């Protein structure tokens, strides 16, 4: 497709969308804007954008497609600004926020002027941030949810899908309400629970500092999402407040039920509680990306001798397999292996497993 694509917000998501659009549409002209001058300059230096906008207003008025890749509260402010600008006729506007109901209510300002707004949420991310971490295939096989406004017809949805075809994502159209409920259950709520587990460990650690060391294993893994941006999750939580209050109320009731099972020592019901959870969890799809970025980790049960880590990484380097992280697990309860190697994709993890199986006799496990 041909046209000016204005991306406001050149972080991981904005940068990755710019790369995907440029790859699929060679005649697209990418205009970038970011309040962080360093990110804007880096995006230009890396040829992720073709032009930098001197202001948000300037970039928006040139655009055929506007992508708001900024935090959800900032998105609302930008929509208000867009509603007051003389935009190009036929301009299409979308965002990338993690909540949709409040954004779509604000987008009514655009709907009333006949400007097509389609809420968007690419459900993929990374443990790195900034435009330098952007990847052309960040969204490949991920779900990308769209929530069209009242002024956006089927032709506008089809047009946005065409613009986004380079993401190679699974694009679905849902209502804003359904979006917020689904993401609340499988993304927003788990972030609150992870943070609460960390807070509990921190309190107990004040009396027993050994807890911090023991938490370096499986506990660290199941609470890793608590390391996400506090600013971003504050905004998301407030935006999706109603859904989260309902989920937390249900969670409180469920924990009271578990408490009762423990107090009465109900072995049968406790068994079914864990078994039902295991069966549902084991049946979750393993070949597609979800709302929370996945770790592609390989656990290697290695002997403790000098040079063993460089030996393993050398084998992987020979096969040109990239490693994103490597760490040693000190506590091994419920965790297979002592060396944990992280990769960018499932493909890289499987290649690494095959490589090390051929080169070593160590036990290897996929988490």
ABEGO torsion letter per residue (X at the ends): XBEBBBBBEBBAAAAAAAAAAAAABAABBBBBBBABAAAAAAAAAAGABABBBABAAAAAAABABBBBBBBAAAAAAAAAAAAABBBBBGBBBBBABABAAAAAAAAAAAAAAGBBBBBBBBBBBBABBEAAABBAAAABGBBBBBBBBAABBAAAAAAAAAAAAAAGBBBBBBBAAAAAAAAAAAAAAAAAAAAAAAAAAAAAAAABAAAAAAAABAAAAAAAAAABBAAAAAAAAAAAAAAAAAAAAAAAAAAAAAAAAAAAGBAAAAAAAAAAAAAAAAABBAABBBABBBBBBBBBBBBBBBGAAAAAAAAAAAAGBBBABBBBBABABGBBEABBBBBABAAAAAAAAAAAAAABABBBBBX
